[in-house]
Amino acid sequence: MATETTDWAQHTRQTLDRAGHRTGGARDAVVDLLARQDCCLTAQEIFDELRASGRTVGIASVYRALDLLASMNLVHRLEMGPNGARYEAASVGGEHHHHVVCSRCGRVTPFEDEALEQALDRVAEQVGYAVEGHDVVLRGACPDCLAA
């Protein structure tokens, strides 16, 4: 995973540089943080983690960085319903995972399923679309909420 995250951060910085965006500040801090994540975070969680680590960034700067990264397809913006949007690094190689969201506490759990990927490919073929991407978000109660 370390190589993949390093590759993503390096690829992201190179892509931003080629597009004429300067480095430094909140954008670099957001890139560094997202490169270390296994799954998605809200903008508020990103802001809170950056502030906890001593970075003096504003929440508006975090949103601007995320908007730019998402517009350049470097970050996936995932709509999680009432829990708001979450963001995660878009893998350089196109690998991805999906998410299960607890409708009670908001917990997000990533998952991968090859059979699901094959089913989605079959659906794309059936409808004749050249699908460029997809997001699968399942909602329900997590084990902790079910036990409560």
N, C-alpha and C positions, 0 to 999 in steps of 0.2 A: 504494500500500500504506500510506503514512503516514496517509492519511485513514481507512482502514479500521481501523488499529490505534488511532488516536486515538478513533475512534467506539467501538471495543470497550471501551477503558479507561473512557471517559466513561459509556457505557451500563452497564458493570459497576459503577462507583461509584454511579451513580444507583439501580440496582436494589438494591444493598446498603443504601443509605441508606433507600430506601422500605421495605425489610424490617426496618429498625431496627438494622442493624449499624453500629457506629462505624467511622470511618476511622482510618488511621494504622498504624504498625507493620509487622509482617511481611506482613499481607494486602495493604497498598498496595504493598509492595516486590514481592510476587509478581505482582500485577496489572501493575505497570509493566514487569517483566521479560517476562511472557507477551505483553504488547502489542507487544513488539519482536521476537518470534520468528516465523519462517516455518514452523516445524514443531514437533513435540512434544518435550518434555524429561521426564526422570525427576525425581522429587522431589529426589533427590540432586544431579542436575545443576543444578536451580534453586537449591538450598541453596549449592552450591559457587560458582555465579556470583554470588549475592548476597554471599557472604562475600568473594569476590575483589574485588568493587566497594566493599568497606568497610562493608557493612550487617551489623550485629550481630544476626543472627536465629538462632533455634534450629531444628533440623531438625523438632522436634515442631510448632513454629509454622507451618512451611512445610506440613506434612501437614494441619494443621487448616485452613489457608487453602485448600488444594487441595480438601479434603473439602467445605468450605462452598461453594466456587465450583462444584464438580461437582454438588452437591445442588441448586443453583439453576440448573443448565443453562447456566452462564456459561463453563464449561470442559468439554471432552471428556476423559474418562478412557479411555485406550485400553489394552487388555490386549495386551501384546506377547509372551506366552508366558513362557519362562524368563527373559527379559530384564526382566520386571516391567512395571508400568504406566507409561505416559507421559501427559503432560497437555499440552493446547493450548487456546488461546482458541477459544471457539465463536463463529463469525462472526455478527455482528448480522443480516446478510442471509440467513443460512442456507447460504452457500457453504461448500464443504468440499473436502478432498482425501483421498486414501487413502495407504497406506504399504506399502512393501516393506522387510522386515527381513532382514538377513543372519543366517542361523542360525549362522554361525561367529564373526563379530566383533561382531555386534549393531548394526551401522550401520543407520540408518533413512533411507529415501529417500521423499519424498512424490511422488505422481503424481495426475494427473487424467485421466479418460477419459470423454468424453460417451457413447460407445457402451455402456460399462459402466453408466452411470447409467440409460440407456434400458432396458437389459436388466433392471436391478433394478426399475425401474418396471413392466415387463411381468410380472415374477415376482410382485410385490405384487398386481397386478391379477388374475393367474391364481389366486392363493390366497385372494383376497378380503380381504386385510388392509389396514387403513389404516396403512401404515408411517409411523412418526414419525421414524425415523432409521436409519442403518446405518453399519457400520464394515467396511471391507475391508482386511485385512492379508494380504499375500502374503509367504511365507517362502522363502528360498533363499540361495544364495551370491552375494555381491556381486562385481563385476568384479575388485576387488583380491584377494579371497580365492580366486577362480577362478584367477587368474594365479600365485598363490603355490604 
